[in-house]
Amino acid sequence: MTAAEKSVIHMLTSYGKLMKLNSISKPKGYEYDSIYHFILENGTFIKSSSLTTAERIYVNNAIEKMGFEPQYKQCYYNAQMIMLTDDKGEIQYSEGLAQSIIPVMHGFNTINGKLIDLTWRDDEEQFILGKFSRNRAYYGVKFNKKTIIDRMKKTGFAGSIIDNYQEKFPELKTKNKNLP
């Protein structure tokens, strides 16, 4: 496990412990104590791996199809939009924690288990596609397309599926309801 991956796991477990220390317990009707518990139980690490030429072409075509330049600090929107423009279902949506300088909540995508991050940039200011440096880590929960579409229809915007305070954290109420 890399130092960045250890940092992500440490943050998830520490936040969970902190909530218990502050007597914040699992609300009635919920299966998870917190968003951190949900991510820790359902998430997986994305490994750094180069995209094939075919995957790179596919992703670049999907980016063009989006019709806008993905912006910093719009991770959920960027990641949900590219997944929705993908008619073949090759691009998956995930959200959880990602480590750059510090671990933060983040939305990102994968194709065949390889990273697509349209929000953060690499050292050359390019989207992070496939390979990323050892000082980064991505730990996320995959969500199906129907979950994203239903949320957008209900709320009118793209936002975090896990940290969905607007609808009182529905993903935390049942185990594995909307996971592929």
C-alpha positions as CSV (number, residue, x, y, z in Angstrom):
1,M,0.0,0.0,0.0
2,T,1.4,3.4,-1.0
3,A,1.7,6.3,1.5
4,A,-1.2,8.1,-0.3
5,E,-3.4,5.0,0.0
6,K,-2.6,4.7,3.7
7,S,-3.5,8.4,4.1
8,V,-6.9,7.8,2.5
9,I,-7.7,4.8,4.8
10,H,-6.4,6.7,7.8
11,M,-8.7,9.6,7.1
12,L,-11.8,7.3,6.6
13,T,-11.2,5.4,9.8
14,S,-10.2,8.5,11.8
15,Y,-13.4,10.3,10.9
16,G,-15.4,7.3,11.8
17,K,-13.7,7.1,15.2
18,L,-14.1,10.8,15.8
19,M,-17.8,10.6,15.2
20,K,-18.1,7.8,17.8
21,L,-15.9,9.8,20.3
22,N,-18.3,12.7,19.9
23,S,-21.3,10.4,20.6
24,I,-22.5,10.7,17.0
25,S,-24.1,7.3,16.4
26,K,-25.9,5.7,13.5
27,P,-29.3,7.4,13.1
28,K,-32.4,5.2,13.3
29,G,-33.3,3.7,9.9
30,Y,-29.7,3.9,8.6
31,E,-27.3,1.0,7.9
32,Y,-24.1,3.1,8.1
33,D,-22.8,5.3,10.8
34,S,-21.5,7.9,8.4
35,I,-20.5,8.6,4.8
36,Y,-16.9,7.5,5.8
37,H,-18.2,4.1,7.0
38,F,-20.1,3.7,3.7
39,I,-17.1,4.6,1.6
40,L,-14.8,2.3,3.7
41,E,-17.1,-0.7,3.4
42,N,-18.1,-0.3,-0.3
43,G,-15.1,1.4,-1.9
44,T,-12.0,0.1,-3.6
45,F,-8.7,1.6,-4.7
46,I,-8.2,2.4,-8.3
47,K,-4.7,1.4,-9.4
48,S,-2.5,3.5,-11.7
49,S,-2.5,1.9,-15.1
50,S,-2.0,3.3,-18.6
51,L,-5.1,3.5,-20.9
52,T,-4.8,1.5,-24.1
53,T,-4.9,3.5,-27.4
54,A,-8.5,2.4,-27.9
55,E,-9.5,3.4,-24.4
56,R,-7.8,6.8,-24.8
57,I,-9.6,7.4,-28.1
58,Y,-12.9,6.4,-26.5
59,V,-12.4,8.7,-23.5
60,N,-11.3,11.7,-25.7
61,N,-14.4,11.2,-27.9
62,A,-16.6,11.1,-24.8
63,I,-15.0,14.3,-23.5
64,E,-15.7,16.0,-26.9
65,K,-19.2,14.8,-26.8
66,M,-19.7,16.5,-23.4
67,G,-19.7,19.8,-25.2
68,F,-17.9,21.8,-22.5
69,E,-14.4,22.0,-20.9
70,P,-14.5,20.2,-17.5
71,Q,-13.7,22.7,-14.7
72,Y,-11.8,22.5,-11.4
73,K,-13.9,22.1,-8.3
74,Q,-16.7,20.5,-10.3
75,C,-15.8,16.9,-9.9
76,Y,-19.3,15.5,-9.5
77,Y,-20.6,17.4,-12.4
78,N,-17.6,16.6,-14.7
79,A,-17.6,12.9,-13.8
80,Q,-21.4,12.4,-14.0
81,M,-21.6,14.2,-17.3
82,I,-19.0,12.1,-19.1
83,M,-20.7,8.9,-17.8
84,L,-24.1,10.2,-19.1
85,T,-22.7,10.9,-22.5
86,D,-21.3,7.4,-22.8
87,D,-24.0,5.5,-24.7
88,K,-22.1,2.1,-24.5
89,G,-21.7,2.2,-20.7
90,E,-17.9,1.8,-20.8
91,I,-17.3,4.7,-18.5
92,Q,-18.2,4.1,-14.9
93,Y,-18.9,6.7,-12.2
94,S,-17.3,6.5,-8.7
95,E,-17.1,8.8,-5.7
96,G,-15.2,8.6,-2.5
97,L,-11.9,10.0,-1.3
98,A,-8.9,11.0,-3.5
99,Q,-5.5,12.0,-2.2
100,S,-3.5,14.8,-3.8
101,I,-2.2,17.1,-1.1
102,I,-4.7,15.8,1.4
103,P,-7.6,13.3,1.1
104,V,-10.8,15.0,0.0
105,M,-14.3,13.9,-1.2
106,H,-14.1,13.5,-5.0
107,G,-16.0,12.2,-8.0
108,F,-14.2,10.5,-10.8
109,N,-14.6,7.8,-13.5
110,T,-13.1,4.6,-14.7
111,I,-12.9,2.7,-17.9
112,N,-12.0,-1.0,-17.5
113,G,-10.9,-0.2,-14.0
114,K,-8.5,2.5,-15.1
115,L,-8.8,6.1,-13.8
116,I,-10.4,9.0,-15.6
117,D,-10.2,12.3,-13.6
118,L,-11.4,15.3,-15.6
119,T,-11.2,17.7,-12.6
120,W,-7.7,17.4,-11.3
121,R,-4.7,17.8,-13.7
122,D,-1.3,16.1,-13.9
123,D,2.0,17.9,-13.9
124,E,1.6,18.9,-17.5
125,E,-1.9,20.3,-16.8
126,Q,-3.6,17.5,-18.6
127,F,-6.6,15.4,-17.4
128,I,-5.5,12.4,-15.4
129,L,-6.2,9.4,-17.7
130,G,-5.0,6.0,-16.5
131,K,-1.6,6.6,-14.8
132,F,-1.1,8.9,-11.9
133,S,1.8,9.6,-9.5
134,R,2.5,7.7,-6.3
135,N,1.5,10.7,-4.2
136,R,-2.1,10.3,-5.4
137,A,-4.7,7.7,-4.5
138,Y,-8.3,7.2,-5.5
139,Y,-10.7,5.2,-3.3
140,G,-14.3,5.1,-4.4
141,V,-17.6,3.5,-4.6
142,K,-19.1,2.8,-8.1
143,F,-22.6,3.9,-8.8
144,N,-24.9,2.8,-11.7
145,K,-26.2,5.2,-14.3
146,K,-29.8,4.9,-13.1
147,T,-28.8,6.3,-9.6
148,I,-27.2,9.3,-11.3
149,I,-30.2,10.0,-13.6
150,D,-32.7,9.6,-10.8
151,R,-30.8,12.0,-8.5
152,M,-30.6,14.6,-11.3
153,K,-34.3,14.3,-12.1
154,K,-35.2,14.7,-8.4
155,T,-32.8,17.6,-7.5
156,G,-32.1,19.3,-10.9
157,F,-28.3,19.2,-10.4
158,A,-25.2,17.0,-10.3
159,G,-23.9,16.5,-6.9
160,S,-22.4,14.0,-4.5
161,I,-24.4,10.7,-4.3
162,I,-22.8,9.7,-1.0
163,D,-22.8,13.1,0.8
164,N,-26.4,13.8,-0.3
165,Y,-27.6,15.9,2.7
166,Q,-30.4,17.4,0.5
167,E,-32.2,14.0,0.5
168,K,-31.0,13.0,4.0
169,F,-28.3,10.6,2.8
170,P,-30.4,7.9,1.1
171,E,-27.4,5.7,0.2
172,L,-26.6,5.2,3.9
173,K,-30.0,3.7,4.6
174,T,-29.7,0.4,2.9
175,K,-26.8,-1.9,2.0
176,N,-25.7,-2.0,-1.6
177,K,-28.9,-0.7,-3.0
178,N,-27.5,1.3,-6.0
179,L,-24.2,-0.3,-6.5
180,P,-23.4,-2.1,-9.8
